[in-house]
Amino acid sequence: MRNTFFLNCSGVDKNIIANCSDGEQNKYVGIGATVFFTAIMANIAGSYALFTVFDNLYASILFGTIWGLLIFNLDRFIVSTIKKSDSKWKEFLQASPRILLAIIIAIVISKPLELKLFEKEINRVLLTEKNQMTLDNKTQIAQQFGPKIVKINAEISALKNEITQKETEVNALYETYIAEAEGRKGTNLRGKGPVYKEKREKHDTALAELNQLKKESSEKIKAKELAIEDLLNDQKLSETNTQPIIANFDGLMARINALDKLPWLPSFFIFLLFLAIETSPIFAKLLAQKGEYDFKLEDQETAIKTWVKQQVQQREKMLQTDILVSKKVYDTIADEEELFTYKQTIARDLMKLQTDSFYKKQQQML
């Protein structure tokens, strides 16, 4: 049962291989087993690769199974179509497109398994990239909100400077009228005279303006501080909304790019391993000597080719003979007077019918 299954996997003719020796059958059992287990590895690799895309176990197993069956069919086709001949160079040229296809299949199969084998190292690379992306994202978002915040802070500073300047002016006026009252400056007369009152009124006016300015500026500063707080909240909200995108940056393409940043030698050896597995059935057939199965298959194919050529040649001869016979027959008939008279009578009757039909149509039109 097992040998029969692996023989089917190798794509051999069951009727021919059944009449071959055990050694010949074992050779193709080995080739079929290689094809089968390569498909199993392709199934596992495809399931894991699709799991990283869909993140769904059942869908990944389903599509992985389809992928494994596809690889199985391709490998079986590749092995079964390689025919042994007396020239090794001719065999290699015949197998070269299939070897190229096997290399492509090996790359496709090995890459998902490399992602799984180096998963921890890839996660470390992805973590570093995510951290850098988070910093870059915060910098980009800050560049969007930063100029607005800087502008509002500058406006707040301008309002505070205006208050400071007004306070300096009020303090100077206060010092002026106090010095006038004490007789230290101005008229140098001690007491609260007319000049003192004038300076006091000027100070009181400036103080009232200062209080009004503080009131108005306080409201403006409060509104601007609320605007800055809103901008900071919007900035944090943007960072929060974009963070899941960065956190989910671990898809198939991201992992492949992360794998490329790791040392290439381990991945290369894994690729060579799968390349050896994938091409082993092909090279097994190329390196093996022409065996009993190959001779019997060649005998069967050449027998069919010979029979087909015989049938084609017989049909060509029959066609040529039929053409010659038909030509002689019609040449003989063409000289018979009876046939000429009969066709002349038929042609005369046909022309009469055509003339009558034309006459009736003309009458209808009139």
C-alpha positions as CSV (number, residue, x, y, z in Angstrom):
1,M,0.0,0.0,0.0
2,R,2.8,2.4,1.0
3,N,4.9,1.6,-2.1
4,T,1.8,2.0,-4.4
5,F,1.1,5.4,-2.9
6,F,4.7,6.7,-3.4
7,L,4.8,5.2,-6.9
8,N,1.7,7.3,-7.7
9,C,3.5,10.3,-6.2
10,S,6.4,9.7,-8.6
11,G,4.2,9.9,-11.7
12,V,5.3,6.6,-13.2
13,D,3.2,4.4,-15.5
14,K,1.6,1.9,-13.1
15,N,1.2,-0.8,-15.7
16,I,4.9,-0.6,-16.8
17,I,6.4,-0.3,-13.3
18,A,4.3,-3.3,-12.0
19,N,6.3,-5.5,-14.4
20,C,9.7,-4.1,-13.4
21,S,12.1,-5.5,-10.7
22,D,11.9,-4.6,-7.0
23,G,15.1,-2.5,-7.3
24,E,13.6,-0.4,-10.1
25,Q,10.3,0.0,-8.1
26,N,12.3,1.1,-5.0
27,K,14.0,3.8,-7.0
28,Y,10.8,5.4,-8.0
29,V,9.3,4.8,-4.5
30,G,12.1,7.0,-3.1
31,I,11.5,9.7,-5.8
32,G,7.8,9.6,-4.9
33,A,8.5,9.9,-1.2
34,T,10.7,12.9,-1.8
35,V,7.9,14.6,-3.8
36,F,5.3,13.8,-1.1
37,F,7.4,15.1,1.8
38,T,8.3,18.2,-0.1
39,A,4.6,18.9,-0.5
40,I,4.2,18.4,3.3
41,M,6.9,20.9,4.0
42,A,5.3,23.3,1.5
43,N,1.9,22.8,3.3
44,I,3.5,23.8,6.6
45,A,5.4,26.7,5.2
46,G,2.3,28.0,3.3
47,S,0.1,27.7,6.4
48,Y,2.5,29.7,8.5
49,A,3.0,32.4,5.8
50,L,-0.8,32.8,5.4
51,F,-1.3,32.8,9.1
52,T,0.9,35.9,9.3
53,V,-1.4,37.5,6.7
54,F,-4.9,36.4,7.8
55,D,-4.2,35.7,11.5
56,N,-6.8,32.9,11.3
57,L,-5.9,29.3,12.0
58,Y,-8.6,27.6,9.9
59,A,-8.2,29.8,6.9
60,S,-4.4,29.4,7.0
61,I,-4.7,25.6,7.2
62,L,-7.1,25.6,4.3
63,F,-5.0,27.8,2.0
64,G,-1.8,26.1,3.2
65,T,-3.3,22.7,2.2
66,I,-4.2,24.1,-1.3
67,W,-0.6,25.4,-1.6
68,G,0.8,22.1,-0.6
69,L,-1.3,20.3,-3.2
70,L,-0.2,22.8,-5.8
71,I,3.5,22.1,-5.0
72,F,2.8,18.4,-5.0
73,N,1.3,18.6,-8.5
74,L,4.1,20.7,-9.8
75,D,6.8,18.4,-8.4
76,R,5.0,15.3,-9.7
77,F,4.8,16.9,-13.1
78,I,8.4,17.9,-13.1
79,V,9.6,14.4,-12.2
80,S,7.3,12.5,-14.5
81,T,8.2,14.6,-17.6
82,I,11.9,14.0,-17.4
83,K,12.8,11.3,-19.9
84,K,16.0,9.3,-19.9
85,S,18.1,9.3,-23.0
86,D,21.6,8.2,-24.1
87,S,23.0,11.8,-23.8
88,K,23.4,13.3,-20.4
89,W,23.8,16.7,-21.9
90,K,20.4,16.3,-23.7
91,E,18.9,15.2,-20.4
92,F,20.3,18.2,-18.6
93,L,18.9,20.6,-21.2
94,Q,15.6,18.9,-21.0
95,A,15.6,19.3,-17.2
96,S,17.0,22.9,-17.0
97,P,13.6,24.6,-17.1
98,R,12.3,22.2,-14.5
99,I,15.4,22.9,-12.3
100,L,14.8,26.6,-12.6
101,L,11.2,26.0,-11.5
102,A,12.4,23.9,-8.6
103,I,14.7,26.7,-7.5
104,I,11.7,29.1,-7.5
105,I,9.6,26.6,-5.5
106,A,12.5,26.1,-3.0
107,I,12.7,29.8,-2.4
108,V,8.9,30.1,-1.9
109,I,8.9,27.1,0.5
110,S,12.0,28.1,2.6
111,K,11.1,31.7,3.2
112,P,8.1,31.2,5.5
113,L,10.0,28.5,7.5
114,E,12.9,30.9,7.9
115,L,10.4,33.4,9.3
116,K,9.3,30.8,11.9
117,L,12.8,29.6,12.7
118,F,14.1,33.1,13.3
119,E,10.9,34.4,14.8
120,K,12.6,35.7,18.1
121,E,15.3,37.5,16.2
122,I,12.8,39.0,13.8
123,N,10.7,40.2,16.7
124,R,13.7,41.9,18.2
125,V,14.3,43.7,14.9
126,L,10.6,44.6,14.6
127,L,10.7,46.0,18.2
128,T,13.6,48.2,17.4
129,E,11.9,49.4,14.2
130,K,8.6,50.0,16.1
131,N,10.3,52.0,18.8
132,Q,12.0,54.2,16.1
133,M,8.7,54.5,14.3
134,T,7.0,55.6,17.5
135,L,9.7,58.3,18.0
136,D,9.4,59.4,14.4
137,N,5.7,59.5,14.6
138,K,5.7,61.7,17.7
139,T,8.2,64.0,16.0
140,Q,6.0,64.3,12.9
141,I,2.9,64.9,15.0
142,A,4.7,67.5,17.1
143,Q,5.8,69.2,13.9
144,Q,2.1,69.6,13.0
145,F,1.0,71.0,16.4
146,G,4.3,72.6,17.5
147,P,4.1,75.8,15.4
148,K,0.6,76.6,16.6
149,I,1.6,76.1,20.3
150,V,4.8,78.2,19.8
151,K,2.7,81.0,18.2
152,I,0.2,81.0,21.1
153,N,3.0,81.0,23.7
154,A,4.5,84.0,21.9
155,E,1.1,85.8,22.1
156,I,0.9,85.0,25.8
157,S,4.5,86.2,26.4
158,A,3.6,89.4,24.5
159,L,0.6,90.0,26.8
160,K,2.6,89.3,29.9
161,N,5.3,91.7,28.7
162,E,2.7,94.4,28.1
163,I,1.6,94.0,31.7
164,T,5.1,94.1,32.9
165,Q,5.8,97.3,31.0
166,K,2.6,98.8,32.4
167,E,3.6,97.8,35.9
168,T,7.0,99.4,35.4
169,E,5.3,102.6,34.2
170,V,2.9,102.6,37.2
171,N,5.8,102.0,39.7
172,A,7.7,104.8,38.2
173,L,4.7,107.2,38.6
174,Y,4.3,106.0,42.1
175,E,7.9,106.7,42.9
176,T,7.5,110.2,41.3
177,Y,4.5,111.3,43.3
178,I,5.9,109.8,46.6
179,A,9.2,111.7,45.9
180,E,7.3,114.9,45.3
181,A,5.4,114.4,48.6
182,E,8.6,113.9,50.5
183,G,10.4,116.8,48.8
184,R,13.1,114.6,47.3
185,K,12.4,115.4,43.6
186,G,10.3,117.8,41.5
187,T,9.6,121.0,43.4
188,N,11.7,119.7,46.3
189,L,8.9,121.0,48.6
190,R,7.7,118.7,51.2
191,G,3.9,118.2,51.3
192,K,1.0,117.4,49.1
193,G,0.7,120.4,46.9
194,P,-0.8,120.9,43.4
195,V,2.1,119.2,41.7
196,Y,1.8,116.2,44.0
197,K,-1.9,116.0,43.2
198,E,-1.2,116.1,39.5
199,K,1.3,113.3,39.7
200,R,-0.9,111.3,42.0
201,E,-3.8,111.6,39.5
202,K,-1.5,110.5,36.7
203,H,-0.4,107.5,38.7
204,D,-4.0,106.6,39.7
205,T,-5.0,106.8,36.0
206,A,-2.1,104.5,35.0
207,L,-2.9,102.1,37.9
208,A,-6.5,101.9,36.7
209,E,-5.3,101.2,33.2
210,L,-3.0,98.5,34.6
211,N,-5.8,96.8,36.5
212,Q,-8.0,96.9,33.4
213,L,-5.1,95.6,31.3
214,K,-4.5,92.8,33.8
215,K,-8.2,91.9,33.7
216,E,-8.4,91.8,29.9
217,S,-5.0,90.1,29.5
218,S,-5.9,87.5,32.1
219,E,-8.9,86.5,30.2
220,K,-7.0,86.4,26.9
221,I,-4.1,84.4,28.5
222,K,-6.6,82.0,30.0
223,A,-8.3,81.4,26.6
224,K,-4.9,80.9,25.0
225,E,-3.8,78.5,27.6
226,L,-7.0,76.5,27.1
227,A,-6.2,76.6,23.3
228,I,-2.7,75.2,24.1
229,E,-4.2,72.5,26.3
230,D,-6.6,71.5,23.5
231,L,-3.8,71.3,21.0
232,L,-1.8,69.2,23.4
233,N,-4.8,66.9,23.9
234,D,-5.2,66.7,20.1
235,Q,-1.5,65.8,19.8
236,K,-1.8,63.0,22.3
237,L,-5.0,61.8,20.7
238,S,-3.2,61.7,17.3
239,E,-0.3,59.7,18.9
240,T,-2.8,57.3,20.5
241,N,-4.8,56.8,17.2
242,T,-1.6,56.1,15.2
243,Q,0.0,53.8,17.7
244,P,-2.1,50.7,16.8
245,I,-0.9,51.1,13.2
246,I,2.7,50.9,14.5
247,A,1.9,48.1,16.9
248,N,0.5,46.0,14.1
249,F,3.5,46.5,11.9
250,D,4.4,42.8,12.0
251,G,2.9,41.5,8.8
252,L,4.5,39.2,6.2
253,M,6.3,41.9,4.3
254,A,7.6,43.5,7.5
255,R,8.9,40.2,8.7
256,I,10.6,39.4,5.4
257,N,12.3,42.9,5.5
258,A,13.3,42.2,9.1
259,L,14.7,38.8,8.1
260,D,16.9,40.5,5.4
261,K,18.5,42.6,8.1
262,L,19.7,39.5,10.0
263,P,22.9,37.7,9.0
264,W,22.4,36.1,5.6
265,L,24.4,32.9,6.2
266,P,21.9,30.9,8.3
267,S,19.0,31.8,5.9
268,F,21.2,30.8,3.0
269,F,21.9,27.3,4.4
270,I,18.2,26.8,5.0
271,F,17.5,27.8,1.4
272,L,20.2,25.3,0.3
273,L,18.5,22.6,2.3
274,F,15.2,23.1,0.7
275,L,16.8,23.5,-2.7
276,A,18.5,20.1,-2.2
277,I,15.1,18.6,-1.1
278,E,13.2,20.1,-4.0
279,T,15.8,19.2,-6.7
280,S,16.7,15.8,-5.4
281,P,14.1,13.9,-7.4
282,I,15.2,15.7,-10.6
283,F,18.9,15.0,-10.0
284,A,18.1,11.4,-8.9
285,K,16.6,10.8,-12.3
286,L,19.4,12.7,-14.1
287,L,22.2,10.8,-12.3
288,A,20.5,7.4,-12.4
289,Q,21.4,5.0,-15.2
290,K,18.8,4.2,-17.8
291,G,16.8,1.4,-16.1
292,E,14.3,-1.3,-16.9
293,Y,11.4,1.1,-16.5
294,D,13.0,3.6,-18.9
295,F,13.6,0.9,-21.6
296,K,10.0,-0.4,-21.3
297,L,8.6,3.2,-21.4
298,E,10.7,4.0,-24.5
299,D,9.6,0.8,-26.2
300,Q,6.0,1.6,-25.6
301,E,6.3,5.2,-26.8
302,T,8.3,4.2,-29.9
303,A,5.7,1.5,-30.7
304,I,3.0,4.1,-30.5
305,K,5.0,6.6,-32.6
306,T,5.6,3.9,-35.3
307,W,1.9,2.9,-35.3
308,V,0.9,6.5,-35.7
309,K,3.3,7.1,-38.6
310,Q,2.0,3.9,-40.3
311,Q,-1.6,5.1,-40.0
312,V,-0.7,8.6,-41.3
313,Q,1.1,7.1,-44.3
314,Q,-1.7,4.7,-45.1
315,R,-4.3,7.5,-45.0
316,E,-2.1,9.6,-47.3
317,K,-1.8,6.7,-49.8
318,M,-5.6,6.1,-49.6
319,L,-6.2,9.8,-50.3
320,Q,-3.9,9.8,-53.3
321,T,-5.4,6.7,-54.7
322,D,-9.0,8.0,-54.2
323,I,-8.0,11.2,-56.1
324,L,-6.6,9.3,-59.0
325,V,-9.7,7.0,-59.2
326,S,-12.1,9.9,-59.0
327,K,-10.2,11.8,-61.8
328,K,-10.4,8.7,-64.1
329,V,-14.1,8.3,-63.3
330,Y,-15.1,11.9,-64.0
331,D,-12.9,12.0,-67.1
332,T,-14.8,9.0,-68.5
333,I,-18.2,10.4,-67.7
334,A,-17.3,13.8,-69.3
335,D,-17.2,12.1,-72.7
336,E,-20.6,10.5,-72.5
337,E,-23.3,12.1,-74.9
338,E,-26.2,10.8,-72.8
339,L,-25.0,12.8,-69.7
340,F,-24.5,15.9,-71.8
341,T,-28.0,15.7,-73.3
342,Y,-29.6,15.2,-69.8
343,K,-27.8,18.2,-68.3
344,Q,-28.8,20.3,-71.3
345,T,-32.5,19.5,-70.8
346,I,-32.3,20.3,-67.1
347,A,-30.6,23.6,-67.8
348,R,-33.3,24.5,-70.4
349,D,-36.1,23.8,-67.9
350,L,-34.4,25.8,-65.2
351,M,-34.0,28.9,-67.4
352,K,-37.8,28.7,-68.3
353,L,-38.7,28.7,-64.6
354,Q,-36.5,31.7,-64.0
355,T,-38.1,33.6,-66.9
356,D,-41.6,32.8,-65.7
357,S,-40.8,33.9,-62.2
358,F,-39.3,37.2,-63.4
359,Y,-42.4,37.9,-65.5
360,K,-44.8,37.3,-62.6
361,K,-42.9,39.7,-60.4
362,Q,-43.0,42.4,-63.1
363,Q,-46.8,42.1,-63.4
364,Q,-47.2,42.5,-59.6
365,M,-45.2,45.6,-59.6
366,L,-47.4,47.1,-62.3
